[in-house]
């Protein structure tokens, strides 16, 4: 009889909670956690690419990655939204974009990709430049837009399932202007960080903004002299003893400043504009000499140079310097096939263009040591 009464009681309480919407929020249980030990990345307590060497270079502990920033892209400007229509439907669909992103993720992982960069304010959907589109996961006061975060949740859940890491960018120049003021920036930072912590995600590295030294930023707190304030803000927030590993990136061929090096958990640099692979090695060396540097990972998460069949190339130079490397691909002016590029919208997220195939083939070689 007691068992029956207990069942009835649970059923009544559950029904009341469902009707009133008063269920207690619970942190989700996830399986993938990224951490740092000295200059190595670990996933679930084990170094990445454990035991792997490639051409005599240590791969264990690196986080090879790709710039996939448009995974939750949308455009609220009706005048530019038509630019992103799919050839087969003549319209743009943010949900289709995210669903196709998720469908492609297992193939990326099979080739050795352990991380991808995703941005809450995207990146230029034409590769470089911003021309009127509105793609931001925040309203003007920094409040979170539910549709964006619903798409983000789907991607983070799939990454967690696959054992992958998301390098999540909060802000992007050309879109930060849609936030009213510094208070809105701080609000968006707090709310996003709280959302990630409340959801229990531990497979996320935070990139508070993309290329903090770019002059196009409208808000001083997003610029290079003060960006460490937002890094410190994200790091200060904890739940159950856990805080998010955080950094920011700089434009191509730029060496991080001491204020960021002192605050960041890992260092992000970009290889855009670096034509000589020897300069990649020099950038890593100079970064490790910046005041405040201590043993920590150095990671390129944007580089649009390839040439994997050459005797030397940027990805190889990074690996030889024990720095992780990130692939950045977009459609050039004379390229119209949507299979090309991972940043130009609409995106075909599959590994189906020659450039993508060459990258993933080389990545698999490096990730397996073969």
Secondary structure, 3 states (H helix, E strand, C coil): CHHHHHHHHHHHHHHHHHHHCCCCCCCCCCCCEEEEECCEEEECCEECCCCCEECCEECCCCCCEEECHHHHCCCCCHHHHHHHCCCCCCCCCHHHHHHHHHHHHHHHHHCCCCEEEEECCCCCCCCCCCCCCCCCCECCCCCECHHHHHHHHHHHHHHHHHCCEEEEEEECCCCHHHCCCHHHHHHHHHHHHHHHHHHCCECEEEEEECCCCCCCCCCHHHCCCCHHHHHHHHHHCCECCECCCEECCCCECCCCCHHHHHHCCCEEEECCCCCCHHHHHHHHHHHCCCCCCCCCCEEECCCCCCCCCCCCCHHHHHHHCCCECEECCCCCCCCCCCCCCCCCCCCCCCCCCHHHHHHHHHHHHHHHCC
